[in-house]
Amino acid sequence: MAGYKEPGFNDRVAAAAAARAKALAKLQAKPAPDPAAQAAAAARAAAKEAAAAEKRAAVLAEREAKRAEIAARKQAEAEAAAAEAAKPEITEAERKAIRDAKYAARKARKK
């Protein structure tokens, strides 16, 4: 039985040339693409891209609306906090008057 013979440089070059020739022959044997099929594929791709662009625009619009809503809410909270901070402090006499009014109202309900 004969042993394995390592291919030499010339054998490798010939094998590479044969592989290149085979690939070229396979590529040349391939029929030209049908123009109608290419046009249909291009139309599908354009429609898909348009749908994706529309979806992206909708997502961006929703995101901007959400950001505007959050900004408006923060603005309202800041205004409420400012209004709360602007309230004058109730003095001890006013607290006593409020407490007395509640007490009087409770007594009046019991009678």
Secondary structure, 3 states (H helix, E strand, C coil): CCCCCCCCHHHHHHHHHHHHHHHHHHHHHCCCCCHHHHHHHHHHHHHHHHHHHHHHHHHHHHHHHHHHHHHHHHHHHHHHHHHHHHCCCCCHHHHHHHHHHHHHHHHHHHC
